[in-house]
């Protein structure tokens, strides 16, 4: 946690035009404090790799301090939280992004300790298929308790946030504006509930103008927070494809939901898959196994068969079918049990957590 004085000078540094987060981090690591940067001799700062006269010319405390003082007052009066890139509370995955913000702000009850985090993005003009897939995906993942990150926009974003809250999961909304406003206004009705189940984050100040470029800048945080980015639906061009591109540049996994070749809202996803920029995502099981989440769980405590396990009627049907087989494919289980694939994925995950079914390579399952 920064002292009030150091927070003030960090805000001033964040406000310097043409500096950028990458260069700001170099200065902070070299000098040791934001306050020290503004008092350091310019010729010494010039020795830092990548810091030239153009950037240092804008480094004027006289110009930056008044705005920083105003923003600090806003933060204090509105009980706004913040995370500094050198603090232990700063998101671990975002620390590895060179252009991650030196400082960002938050509201709500966000807890980022030792959690699985995925980002879900997509078109604002989501179809019924996209909505259903998003809801079923999050419902299936719920037993693993991941954090769901998105951008609070129309379409896929708000669908993901609502599905997370409906399943008791923490969800984080990354904003492209300051915490003094909310866009779109029609989503204000979700603010209170979302803050109880996660919260909002942004690097933008209360006086930052609402600008289209802010969304592109915001997208790097969505990608950087998570170990994987999922694109549910996207037209041939769109902001979610930018997020996917950024996630790839961070060496994070990207998944895309395929759609029919004739559907305009599937063109972006289909192109990501076709160009090997994203894994094809059919259901939650694909995601769980690609990220190795089930291995992380079983490595901590090997699954053991439990006696007198309580099963639902649907779970019992799937287990009974597997008990009559040595091993079977997910799609075959769905076909033979007359359940949709997404439903079977949920049932298998529940059975795995109850210790009566285990996954095998190649999307195969067997009864224990």
N, C-alpha and C positions, 0 to 999 in steps of 0.2 A: 504494500500500500504506500502510495506516495504521500509526502508531506504536502500541506496546502500550498506552500511556496513552489515546490517542485512540480506539482500538478499545474499550477498557473503557468510556469515556464514551459512545461510540456505542451500545454494548449497553445501557447504562443508559437512553439516550434511547429506544431501541427498545422498552423495557419500560414506558414511561410509558403508563398507561391513558388512553383517550379522546383520545390525541394523533393517531395515524394517520400513515401515511407521507407524505401530502400536506402536512400541517402541519409534520411533522418536517423535510421538505425546505426548506420556507420558512424555518424557524428556522436550519437549517444554512447556507443560502445568505446569510442576512442577517447572522449572527454570525460565520460562518467556521469554527467548530469545535464539536464536541459538548461538549468541556470548557468552552468559553466560554459556551455556553448556560446551563449550570448555575451559573455565577458571574455572569452578567449581571443587571443590575437589572431587576426585574419590570416597572417602568413603561416601560422601553425596549423590552422584548419585546412589550408590549401595542400598540406602535405598528406592529407587523408585521401586515399584512393577514391576517385570518382567525384570528388568535391572540387568544383571549379569556381571561377570568379562569378559566373552567371548566377549560380545558386547562392553564393555567399553575399552577393549584392543585395539580395532580397532579405537577408538575415538582419533585420532591423527591429530591435526591441521596441523602439519608439513607435513603430508602425503596428506591431503585432500585439503589444501589451494591452491597450484599451479593449480590444475585442475579446482577448483572453480573459480579462477581468469580468467582463459582462457575462461570458459563457460560464465562468466559474460560479458566479452568483446564481445563474439559472440552475446549475447542477446542485448546488447546496440547498437552494430554496425548494426544489422539487424532489429532493432525496434521490437523485439519479446515481446509479452505481456506475463504475467504470472498471476496465481491465487494461493494465499496462503490460506491454510485450515482454518485459523482464521479470514480471511478478509470477509467482507460482500459480496464481488463479487464472492466468491467461491460458486459453485453450491449447492443449498440447499439439494438436495437429496443425493449428494455425501458426504456431511458433515456427514450423518448418517451411512456411511460405515466405520467401524473401520480401514480397510486396505486401505482406499482411500489415494491417494498421498498427501504428505504434500505440494507439489508444483507441478504445471504443467504449460506448456507453450502453447501459442496459437498464431495464425495468422489469419487475416481476420476481420470480423465485427460481432463477436458473441455477442448476447444479450440474457442473460438467465433469465431476470427478469419476474416473474409471467407468465411463459409459460408452456403449455402442452408439455411434452417431451416423445417421444417413441423411442426405438431402434429397428431397423429392421436388422436381420442377416440371414445368410443361406449359402448354398453351393456356391462354386465358379463355379460349373458346373450347373448353373441354366437352367431349361428347359423353353420351350415356355410358358407352363402353369404357372410356377413360376414367370416369367417376367410379364406376363399379370396380374396375381393376385396382384403383388406388385404395378404395375402402377395404377390399378383400386382402390386399397385400399387407396393409397395416394391421388388420385384424389377425392375420396369420402370424405376423412378427411380434405381436403383443406379449406373448409369454417370455420373450427374450428381453423385453423392457428397453428397447432402443429410444434414443432421442430423435425426433423427426424435425428436420430443419427445412424451412421454405421461405418464400418471400412475401406472404400475406396478400398477394394479388388475387384477382379474379381467377376462376377456373381451377386448375390443378393445385395451385398453392393453397387456397383456402379449403379445398377438399381434403388435402393432406393434414392441415392443421386441425380441422374438425374431426377427422377420423382418429387422429392421435388422441384428442381430448375425449372422444367417445369411448376409447379403449383404455383410458387412464394412463396414457403415456405423456411424458414431457415433450413439449414442442417449442421450438424457437423460431420467431419471425424476424428475418433480417430486413430492415427498412432502408429505403433510399432517401430518407429525409430525417430531420431531427425528431426527438421524442416529444416535442411540443405540438405535434400534429399527427394525424392519422390518415393514411390513404390506402385504399379508397374509403370515403366517408361511410359508405354503407356497411363497412366491416367493423365499425366502432362497437357494434353490439357484441362482438366476440372478444373485445379487449380484456374485460375483467376476468372472464373464465380462462383466457389464454395466460394471463399473468399469474393465475393460481396454478397453472399446469406448465410452467416454463416462463416465457416472457419475450421481450423485444430487445433487439440489439441494433446498433447503428454506429457508424463513425462520423455521421453528419451532425452539424451543430444546429442549434435552435434558430439561427438566422441564415442558414444555408438556403438558397433559392431552390424551389422545386424544379429540378432539371432532368431531362431524359438521360443525360450521360451518367447521372447518379445511379441509375439502375444497372448500368454496365459495371460500374465500380463496386456496387453492392454485391454483384454476382460472384466476385472473387472470394468474398467472405463466406457465402453459401457453399462454394466449392471447397474452400480451405478448412472449414470447421469439421468436415465429414470425412469418413474413410471411403465413402462411396456416394456417387451422385446418380440418381435414377431419373430418367426422362420418360414420362408416361405418355404424353402426346405432344407433338410439335409440328408446325407447318414447315415448309422447306427452309424458311428463314425465321429466326426468333431468338429472343433472349435466352431461352433455356439451352439452345445450342451453344451459345457463348459460354454459359456456365459449364456445359459438358467439355468444351474445349479447354477452359481454364483448369478443370479437374484433371484432365489428361496431362496438362502441362505440370501439374503438381504430382504426377505419378499416382493418382488415385484411381480406383476402379470406377468405371462408368457403365451403367446399364441402360438399355432402351427397350421399351415395349413395342414389339412389332405390330403392324397393322396391315390392312389390305392395301394393295398397290394403288387403288383408285381413291383412297381416302386422303383428302388434303391434309388433315390433322395427323396423319401418320407418316407423311413424307420425310420429316426431319428425323424421326426415329429410325425409319427404314434406311435412310442414307447413312446414319451413324453406324448401324450394324453392317451395312454393305461395305463401308470403307474401313471396317475394323477399328472404329473409334469407340465402340461400345459393345459390351456383351449383350447377347439376346436374352431378354428376361421374360419368361413365360409365367412364373409364379414365385412365391416367396422362397420355396425350397432352393431354386437356382441361386438366389441371393445369399441365403444362409450358408450354402456349401462353398460358393465362390469366395466368400469372406472368411470362411473357416470358423464361423461362430459356434457351430456345434462342437468343433474340436476344442475350442477354448473352454466350453462348458464341461466336456467330458474329461479334459486333462486335469481339471481341478478335482473332480470326484467322479470316478468311473460309474457309469450307470449300472445299477444292479436290478435284477428282476424283483419286483415287490409282490408280496403276498396280499391277496384280497384287495386288489386295486379297484377303485370305483370307476367304472367306465360308462359313458353315455351309450345309448342304443347304437348310434352311428359309429362310435369308436369300437364298440364290440363287434360290429359287422366287419369292419376293416381288419381288426386283429384276428378274428376267426378265419377270414380269407387267407391272411398271411400264414397262419399256423398250419394251413393245409399245403403251403408251398415252401420250397427251400428259400427262395428270394424272388422278388418280383419288381417290375418297373412301376414307377408312379402312374404313368398313363394307363397301364394295364389294370392296376388296382382300381383306378377311377372307373374304367370301363366295366370291369367285372362286378363292382359294387354299386354301379349305377349312380355315382356321385360326380358332380363337376370336378375338374382337376383342381381348381383353387380350393374347393371344399376338402378334398382328400389331403391336400398339402397341409391344411390346418389340422386335420385329424391326426395325420402322421406325426406332426410336430408335438401335439398333445400326448400322443402315445409314447413318443421318444422321451419326453419330459417325465412321464410316469414310469419309465424304465421297462417297458414291455416290447418296444420296437427299437431297432437301431438302423441307421442309414449305412449304405455301402457305396463305394465308388460307382459312378455311372447312373445315379438316380435310382439305385436299387434299394430295396428295404427288405428286412427279414424280422420275424418275430423272435424274441429272446427266449 
